Each structure stands twice: as structure tokens, then as C-alpha cells.
Amino acid sequence: MNIIQTAIPDVLIIEPRVFGDERGFFMETWNRQTFAEAGLNLDFVQDNHSRSRQGILRGLHYQVEQPQGKLVRVTLGKVFDVAVDLRQSSATFGQWVGVELSAENHRMLWVPPGFAHGFYTLSETADFLYKCTELYAPEHERTLNWDDATLAIEWPLVDGQAPLLSGKDMQQGASLQTAEVFA
């Protein structure tokens, strides 16, 4: 397993070892011991799987209580995945990291608790899987505006078209200045 630092030290790109031949490939995406030896001693309690079509943007979501750490990956298609640091005490507060995750590059992204997270579907369809360190708690979920001018996230929008959002994300999104954040 190869771990790559990002511009925000706590957000990590993880490249599993992929063994392939003419039959296809095999890779191990989670092994508690291997991750712990790499300094990621994680306890996952929930797995999620979403499918999105091109132009869909999900996020930027976070939970103010029971904050979730997420190990995310794509098994079909391609997305632009984003993590935004919402920890006020962090030197990288308000900064973001964006990474392309795809079925072809096999990359995973570790998004620690204290971050807003979202992704934008670049391919015709994408299957997105994520392991969470806390259970989903809708009463504690918050949404950060995907297009917040302060964040200035450089979303690679297909044909420059605005993304498709859920009604909840359109109605409940907050700017970084008004969002509930972490200490």
C-alpha cells in the first residue's frame, strides 16, 4: 500500500497494491493490521454505496456530532472527490483538497473526522463506496455550499454546466462564514 500526502496532511491518498493479469485484477482495500501499521488505526462501523450519473454533486456533507471519518473509493466510473477542513484549530482550516478517484486508478481517499466531504461525478455513471467511522446521524448532518466563494473549490464541471444537487443540498447549504464548524 502506498500512502500519498496531500496539501492537507491529515487527508491521505491511498493506493492499494493491485495484482492484475489477463483475467482481471485483485486488490485488498481494507486490512486493519496493514492500515494500523501505516498509522491509520481505524474502526469502521458503516459501509455505504452510492451510484450517481454524470453531473451529480453530492455534498459537501459533515456531521457536527458523531463526526465521520471516511475511507472512500470508486468501483465504476470517475469522480472528483473533495475534503474541506472545518477544524478551526487547524492550520489548514477552510482549505480543501480535491482528488480524482476512479475505477481505473484504484485510489482511495482518507477523509478524517472534522472535514466536509463531497464528490462530483465526471463519468457517465459512478459507483462510490465509503467506509465510515461513525454511524449516519441525520439530525447532526450539515451541508457546506459547494460553490462557496471563500472556499473557491475548482470543480471540473462537465461542459461548464452547474452540477445537479439534491433538494436538501440546495436548501440547507451554508457558507464557510455561517457554517457550524469544529473547535
Phi and psi in degrees as a GROMACS rama.xvg file:
@    title "Ramachandran Plot"
@    xaxis  label "Phi"
@    yaxis  label "Psi"
@TYPE xy
-110.489  126.904  ASN-2
-108.854  127.271  ILE-3
-114.447  126.675  ILE-4
-70.8829  147.443  GLN-5
-110.388  -176.82  THR-6
-63.8201  -22.0568  ALA-7
-107.716  109.126  ILE-8
-52.6223  -30.8817  PRO-9
-80.9578  -15.3421  ASP-10
-93.6836  124.186  VAL-11
-123.779  139.814  LEU-12
-92.0305  130.453  ILE-13
-119.018  123.647  ILE-14
-109.288  107.996  GLU-15
-71.9072  158.628  PRO-16
-74.0793  128.218  ARG-17
-113.026  126.277  VAL-18
-109.609  115.827  PHE-19
-131.562  154.794  GLY-20
-152.616  -165.83  ASP-21
-62.236  -17.0592  GLU-22
-83.8601  -20.5688  ARG-23
139.255  -139.856  GLY-24
-147.202  165.763  PHE-25
-137.24  140.751  PHE-26
-151.297  148.217  MET-27
-96.7216  120.228  GLU-28
-98.2033  -18.2407  THR-29
-150.937  128.755  TRP-30
-148.401  111.872  ASN-31
-52.2256  -45.108  ARG-32
-66.2692  -45.8417  GLN-33
-62.2679  -44.0317  THR-34
-65.9976  -41.8741  PHE-35
-62.1965  -40.2868  ALA-36
-64.1207  -24.2239  GLU-37
-91.0707  6.8266  ALA-38
90.5346  7.8179  GLY-39
-112.704  82.0242  LEU-40
-88.3668  90.216  ASN-41
-113.185  149.058  LEU-42
-125.481  106.879  ASP-43
-91.5106  140.677  PHE-44
-121.548  -8.11334  VAL-45
-154.302  137.665  GLN-46
-113.928  139.579  ASP-47
-128.992  153.757  ASN-48
-141.424  123.819  HIS-49
-125.55  152.042  SER-50
-122.066  134.236  ARG-51
-136.54  151.244  SER-52
-96.7367  167.806  ARG-53
-54.4865  136.882  GLN-54
90.0819  -4.93859  GLY-55
-80.7456  134.524  ILE-56
-119.542  123.717  LEU-57
-111.452  121.418  ARG-58
120.452  -170.844  GLY-59
-87.9599  114.472  LEU-60
-105.46  152.425  HIS-61
-162.126  164.78  TYR-62
-117.05  126.82  GLN-63
-74.1848  -26.7081  VAL-64
-121.757  152.143  GLU-65
54.8341  49.4671  GLN-66
-59.1303  137.607  PRO-67
-98.4521  132.857  GLN-68
-88.2308  143.739  GLY-69
-133.582  131.543  LYS-70
-105.021  111.458  LEU-71
-115.784  151.01  VAL-72
-159.097  164.673  ARG-73
-116.482  132.361  VAL-74
-108.473  -12.0591  THR-75
-148.253  125.481  LEU-76
88.042  -153.383  GLY-77
-151.454  137.805  LYS-78
-133.726  161.662  VAL-79
-105.371  114.24  PHE-80
-103.314  136.898  ASP-81
-130.364  137.822  VAL-82
-124.349  132.649  ALA-83
-118.948  125.903  VAL-84
-74.0707  117.883  ASP-85
-112.55  20.2759  LEU-86
-93.3803  105.873  ARG-87
-56.5348  -31.5727  GLN-88
-79.4676  -4.7782  SER-89
-85.2665  144.266  SER-90
-66.0888  -16.9409  ALA-91
-108.305  19.9704  THR-92
-54.004  131.931  PHE-93
81.0858  -0.897264  GLY-94
-92.9077  159.024  GLN-95
-130.855  157.867  TRP-96
-128.331  134.604  VAL-97
-124.046  134.328  GLY-98
-137.726  137.619  VAL-99
-82.2659  124.561  GLU-100
-115.611  136.691  LEU-101
-149.184  164.561  SER-102
-64.1859  -28.2647  ALA-103
-78.7601  -40.1589  GLU-104
-87.3647  -10.7942  ASN-105
59.7259  9.67927  HIS-106
-70.3535  149.505  ARG-107
-120.74  158.845  MET-108
-127.163  131.249  LEU-109
-94.8056  117.895  TRP-110
-112.414  106.681  VAL-111
-72.1006  164.938  PRO-112
-57.1613  148.59  PRO-113
96.7735  5.93723  GLY-114
-120.514  144.84  PHE-115
-83.1294  147.656  ALA-116
-137.577  141.991  HIS-117
-161.627  167.438  GLY-118
-147.368  155.502  PHE-119
-122.674  129.432  TYR-120
-82.8772  120.345  THR-121
-93.1471  -33.2641  LEU-122
-88.7909  173.111  SER-123
-55.2304  -40.9968  GLU-124
-145.194  150.586  THR-125
-143.398  136.04  ALA-126
-102.792  123.722  ASP-127
-118.852  123.4  PHE-128
-115.93  140.749  LEU-129
-147.402  139.783  TYR-130
-99.3886  134.393  LYS-131
-118.408  145.466  CYS-132
-87.6478  -11.4969  THR-133
-136.348  155.944  GLU-134
-72.314  151.357  LEU-135
-64.0964  130.452  TYR-136
-130.28  89.342  ALA-137
-56.6855  -29.6484  PRO-138
-69.041  -16.721  GLU-139
-108.184  -0.550591  HIS-140
-74.9954  139.198  GLU-141
-130.559  160.433  ARG-142
-128.35  131.428  THR-143
-97.3365  136.602  LEU-144
-59.3441  129.028  ASN-145
-63.8785  -28.5838  TRP-146
-109.695  25.3618  ASP-147
-56.9496  124.353  ASP-148
-64.1585  -31.3009  ALA-149
-65.3369  -40.2703  THR-150
-73.4891  -39.2883  LEU-151
52.2645  48.5256  ALA-152
-66.8487  133.2  ILE-153
-92.4683  74.4044  GLU-154
-69.4421  131.045  TRP-155
-83.4751  70.7263  PRO-156
-65.368  131.578  LEU-157
-64.8333  123.782  VAL-158
55.371  21.7617  ASP-159
68.2903  10.6759  GLY-160
-80.36  142.858  GLN-161
-58.668  142.871  ALA-162
-72.0412  161.259  PRO-163
-90.0018  128.983  LEU-164
-118.294  159.032  LEU-165
-73.0079  158.418  SER-166
-57.9164  -40.0333  GLY-167
-61.5897  -44.6744  LYS-168
-66.5227  -34.471  ASP-169
-69.3084  -37.7808  MET-170
-88.015  -31.5652  GLN-171
-104.107  1.09801  GLN-172
-66.9128  143.584  GLY-173
-122.936  157.168  ALA-174
-81.1883  164.567  SER-175
-59.0725  -36.5981  LEU-176
-66.2614  -30.3674  GLN-177
-106.878  -6.05377  THR-178
-72.2465  148.303  ALA-179
-71.9822  130.68  GLU-180
-126.256  179.047  VAL-181
-97.5455  151.807  PHE-182
